[in-house]
């Protein structure tokens, strides 16, 4: 039997449960996040469904998918909770050394490869009792405002559309290079446009479909490369290139991850290609959160330190130009 619930009777904790369920998409994970039992979270969800006269979440395999009503509500409710947290946060001191908070950072595959080891080490050093969850942030996710409500901040190279709900800080840029197997004849001399266009190309794309920055640069010149295969991440790139004459593209921060055993040679592309930007993005509701501000400073410092190391490595290695 349904019963009506007036606005005066609404427990603000219910809205917190809704906000966390939108982040976690799981009663089990939401309960863990909130420090409650699964039964308590399920009971709160039942009350939310009565309050908003909607299922709010439906089962889809192991995940809970938000209904259109839930997606409509999340903006207003998350913003309201964000303002409450910001107001309280101004009068509270955040101490990374004692916090037991769970942080979520979105990283693209490219940035994860070069950034995760140092981030985890420094995070664990400064916040030994906290938890860091790294969440994929590929093109599809980065185009969804809803995604940015599920993470504290995201480091991405995606060219995001202007969105008043998001705060974006550009940390730096990586120059785009070509990568080939060191044993290939292509690796022995500067890369000409003729050789580049005649070669077979490997595209690194999280969804297996998206084109790269090189494709846009070529299209502006009425040209097209021959992509014969795609892979979803950078980690396997050296093994895919090995023993082939394939050409692929990567940002110059890859320098830090390659050694002689990788058998990868980096070449300057024969045409100018846009650089890969590193943007630190967060939802505006997190802008006043002291914990997120600490995390943002940590990531910014680590990124700039990584850029210094990259430049040192570049000076010590040869790139065929």
N, C-alpha and C positions, 0 to 999 in steps of 0.2 A: 504494500500500500504506500503510495507516494505521499509526501507531506511537503508543504511549502516552507521555505526558509527565507525570512526577511533579511535585508541587508544588515540590520543591526545585530543579527544573530550569527553572521559570518565570522568564522575564526580565520584570522589572517594566516595562520599556519596552513590552512587548506590551500591558499594561494601559493605558498611556498612549495607545498607538495606538487601542485600543478606545474610550477616552474621547473622543478627538478625532474619530473616525469617527462617534460618536453625536452630536457637535456639528455636524459638517460635512455628514454624509450623502453624502459624495463622496470617493473615493480621491484624486482630483486635488487638491481643496481641502485634504484632510487632509495630503497630502504637502507642500503649500505651507505649511500651518500649522506642521508639524513640522520643516520644512527638510530633508526627505528626498526621495528619488526616488519616483515612483509605483510602480516595481517593488519597492522596499523595503517600502512600505506594503502592497502586495498580498501580498508574502511574509509579512509579519507577520499579515495577516488570515488567510492560509491556516493559520498556526500556531495562531491563536486558534480557528479552526473545529475544529481537531483537539483542542485543549485542552478546549473546552467541548462537543464532540460535537454541534455545531449550525451551521447556515449563518450565523447571527447577522444577516446582511443579505441582502436579496433586491432585485433590480433592479425599479424601477417608473419607467419613463421615464428621465429623467436623474438620478433620485435613488435612493439606497439606503435601503430601508425596513427598520428593525430587526424581527427576529422576536420572538415572545413571549418566547423565552429571553433575547434581548438586553435587552429591556425589564425582565425580571426581574433580570438581572445589573447593570444600569446603576446602580441605587440603591446597592448594596453597594460596587461598584468605584469609583464616582465619589466616594462618601463617604470611602472609604479613601484615595484619591488626594488628596482635599481635605485630609484630616488630615495627610498627609505633607507637602503643600505648605505648610500652615499651620505645621507644626513647623519646617520649613526656613526659611520666611519670617520667623519671629521673630528669626532671626539674620542676616538679609540686609537691606540697605538698598535700598529701591526708589527709583530716581532717574528721574523722568519725562523729564528733559532728555537722558538717554542711552539709555533703553529703546527696543528695536525691536519691542516686543510688539504683537500684534494684539488690540485690544479690541472687544468686541461689546456694543452697547447696544440694548435693546428699547425702542421708542417707539410709542405709539398714533399714529394719523393726526393727531388733534387736537394732541397735545403735539409731534409732529414739526414741524407747521406753524409753531408759535410758538417752538420751542426749538432746532431744528437749526442755523440760521445761527450763533447765538452759541456753541453747543456746539462746532461744528467749528472756529471761529476760535480759541477759547480752548484747545481740545485741541491744535491744531496749534502754537500758541504755546508751550505748556508741554511738550509731548511731540513735538518736530519730527521724530523718527525713528520714531515709532509709527504705527499704522494704526487708524482708527476705522471699524467697520462698523455701520451702523444697520439693525436688524432689525425688521420689523413686529411689533407686539404688540397684536393685536386680541383681542376677547373669547374666541374659540376658543383662541388660543394661550395667553392668560393663565390659562385654566382647566386647563392641563396642566402638572404638575410637571416633566415631561420637557422642556418648553420652557425652563424656567429653568435647566436644566443646560447649555443651548446658548448662553446669554448670560452676560455678567458681571453685569449688573444691568438692570433694566427700570423705566421710568417709565410708569405706567399709571393710568387712572382707574377701572379695573374693580373692582367690589366682590368682592374675592377671598375665598374661604372660608378659614377658619383652617387652616393647614397647618404642622405642626412642622418641615417641611423648608425653610420659607421665612422670611426675615426681611423685615419690612415697616416702612417709615418713612413717615409721612404728612408731606409737605412743605408742603401748603397746599390751598386749595380755590378754585374759581372759581364765581362766581354764574352761574346759567343765565338767558339772555336770549332774546328772540325777535328774529329778523332778517328784514327785508323789503326789497324794492326801494324805494329812496328816492322813486321816481316813483309809487308806489302810493298810492291814497287812504288805505290802512291806516296809512301812515307819518306822517300829518298830525296825529294826535291819540293820546292814551293808548289802549292796547288793552283793549277791554272783553271780557268773557267771551263775550258774544253774538257779537261780530265774530270772535273767535278760533275759536269752534266752527263758525261759518258758513263760514269760509275753508277753502281747500284747503291742505294742508300738505306740505312736503318733508321727508323723513326722511334724515338723514345716518347711514348704517350701513355698516360695512365689509363685512358679509356680505349686505347687501341685505334682511335679514329681521328682525334684532333690533329690538325696540322701544326707544324712548328713555325718559329719566327722566320726560318729560312724560306719557307714556302711563300710567305707574304712578300719577302724581299725579292724573290725570283718573279713572282707574279707582276710586281710593279715594272719589271723589265721585259715582260712578255715571255718569260722562261718558266721551265718546270723541271724538277728533278725526278728521278725514277726511284720511288720508295718501294722496296721489295718485301720488307718485313717491318713489324713493329714489336717493341717490347714495352712492358709496363713500368720498369724502373731502371735506375742507373747502375745498381749494384752488379747486375750480370753483364753489363756492357763489355768489359774486357774479354770475357769468355765467348761472347757472341761474335765479336770482331776477329778473334784469333783464327788464323788460317784462312782469312777471307780478304777480299779487296773492298769490303763495304766501307762506306763513309757515314758517320753519324755526327750529331752536333751536341755540344755541352758547354756550360758556362766555365769560365777559367778558374773557379774555385775548386773544380775537380783536380787541379794540380796537387792540392794537399792530400788527395786520396790515392794518387798513383805512384808506384815505384817501378823499378826495372822489371820486376816479376809480372807486372800487369801487361807488359808488352803493348802498350798504347802510346802512339805518337800523336801529338797535338799540332795542328796546322792552322794557319790563318785562312779563313774562307776567302774565295776569290771575289766576293762581292760584299759590300757593307751589310751587316745584319744587326738589327736592334739588340741592345744589351738586355740582359735579364735583370729586372728590378727585384729588390728585396723589400717588400712592404710589410710593416707590422700593423696589423689591422685588429681592431676590437669594436665591439658593439658599444654604442654610447652609454648604455646602462651600466657598463663596467668602468666608465671614465673616472668615477670618484672612489673606486674600491682600492683601499690601501694595499691589499695583497696583490692585486693585479698591477698596480703601479710599481710595486717592488719587482714583480716578474718581468714587467716591460723594461725596467732599467737593467735587469740581469741579462735579458736577451740582447738588448742594445749593446751593452758592454762586450758580451761574448762575440757578437757579430763583428764589431769593430776590431776586436783582437784577432779574429779569424781573417779579416781583410789584410791586416798587417802581416800575418804569417803567410798568407797567399802571395803577397807581393815579394816577400823575401824568397819564397820557393821559386817564383817565376824568374827572379834574377839569377837563381842558382841553376836553372834548367834551360835547355835549349828548346825554343819553339821555331819551327820552320816557317819563315814569313816570306 
